Amino acid sequence: MIALCLNNFIVFFFLYRGRFWEKIVLNFWSINKYFFYEPYYSTLKDKKNIDLLFSNRNKYFSKWYGVKECDILYTNSIKSSITTFKKNHTDRKVDYFKKFHIHSNFTNQIHEKFKLEIIKFKKFDDKIFRKLNFLKKLLAYVFTKNYLIAISSLIFHFFLLILYLFKELILKRKISYRKKKIKRKFIIDHVYGVENENIINSIIKPHNDGFLLDLDKNINSNDLILYNRFWDIPNFKIKEQELTKKNLIITGTRNKICYLSINGFLESIKNCYIYFFKLSKYFNFYSNTEFHKSLIKFIVKYIITLWDFDHVFGKVYLSRIDYSSDHHAVGLACNTKNIHFSGISHSPGLGYHCQPTGGILSFDSFFYHSDTILNDFFPSWKISFSKLYPIGVWRGDYVYKFLLNEKIKMKRKKLLSHHKCKKIISLHLPVVQVFDIDESATKMWLKSIVSIIKNNLEFLFIVSIRRDEEVNYSYYNNFLKTIFKSKNVISSNEIFSKNSQTYNITAISDLTISQNHSDVFFESISNNILALSYTTKGVGLNYLDSFFQKFKANSGIQLIKTFNWINLCPNEALKEMKVVQKKILLSDGNSRLKLLKILKKQIDNSTKF
């Protein structure tokens, strides 16, 4: 967020995305320009534009405020924005659209609140800004509440809808006059590919959380349909051939063309026609343009889901897209198709006040870690039609099974002996490719990590390499070269080749260090492995302080102190860990089995198949 001022008078805010007019403004506005880093920026491309701006900050700005200063402002912006979501709509089918609109407009609301937080933080005089903002709102009211403009807008948006669906039909669909519907029990997201349960016996390749249900005595490949829509699948054609041999069915058009029947096409148009007029009773589309953009986006996602499920049918769809506004439209499509739509908590560590997009649900049933997560982190989950089930830390299942694996135990013994070390520390570095971290904060963490490594030569640090993206930051690459020169630092790939997940690394560790209240913390603590999280996010939020206790650091100095405390006072640290463990269910390897039993009841109760 860039703020333009005249002396102490704030005049204008805008989000910098590297557009032509923005560059002109930056060059020609010669006085009082401030930059405020907004976490969870839109795209990786935006992140790169911000990084380029950071390298020229002294040229353009009077002052640059990074993540360390702005996270608290952003958190306050979220807290004041989420009050708009207070209750369900009384009609379940209308509720899908209502939540979609709120969900997809959260970011814009937060932007506006963020501006107000900046004004308070900098003590700007906002007389000019308020007058310009009033004029902007007045013009918006005149244009959005006008009957002729609203009708024109509606026609225009429906024209865009037709164009988009025509493109979808031409490029991604193959029309079928008679296509037999494939019926199975489960639909699950196709993320990375199916891994068989016996993979746990191999230390060459780790277990993969991309597949939520294990192929074992409880479920087999004949029960499954994989939904290929929300993730890019590397080497898709090769994996598709492998999966076809296992009798798995794939639907969705992310990486392939999908069949669509004439009846399915006509039925989807009919359903949208009925749904539009149902919504019209509650949202005034004809004299107000406020909901037009959300309406068309929602209908597009709804129709695409109907088309994806045209030639397949599952009694239950288990999804992991709780953070995405898409899931509301998918939920309506499942409701239309009489499919039980179920979700699983993706990454709950930051909670509603830091990640509100994970706080609005449109599932029929939803699975989460524990009641502490429900009551303290995401109380908004209760404002839904979803049936809520605590099942434990489901990703902790993978760590639990590795802990029981004899080859993993032997691997740990060999590492301790070979490196002559007392403990093994799993170290997750700041992920510089994501857009919620900036260079100044990253350098702070890296500096403290170097200090920890140099002052603890008796420990072996395993740096977890999870991503294949090339890192184009010289300071980061220099850091990696520096730490890997140390004899007590090795890469996770040196232990487990082609490591795409880190459950096996966690299982051989005495302590895990990870960023931003990540899943690694929950997976470790639930398996009696000490854990430490470092982050600038959520400072001062009571529910985070209460849950993470002494196992989180909000600064580089605090990270060093907390690390030293854990290792110098192990008994005290273990005692504190027990406090955290009481707030989550300890791993027993059966979290997903509990989930499966609940879903099987839904299948048994289903009348349509």
PyMOL commands that set and color helices and strands:
alter all, ss='L'
color gray80, all
select helices_A, chain A and resi 20-28+44-55+57-60+67-84+92-122+127-144+147-172+197-201+221-223+236-245+262-280+292-308+326-337+356-358+371-377+379-382+396-404+406-419+439-454+474-484+492-494+503-507+519-525+542-548+556-568+570-581+591-605
alter helices_A, ss='H'
color red, helices_A
select strands_A, chain A and resi 2-6+9-14+33-36+63-65+173-176+182-189+224-227+249-251+258-261+312-319+340-344+365-368+387-390+423-427+459-463+489-491+511-515+530-534+552-553
alter strands_A, ss='S'
color yellow, strands_A
deselect
rebuild
show_as cartoon
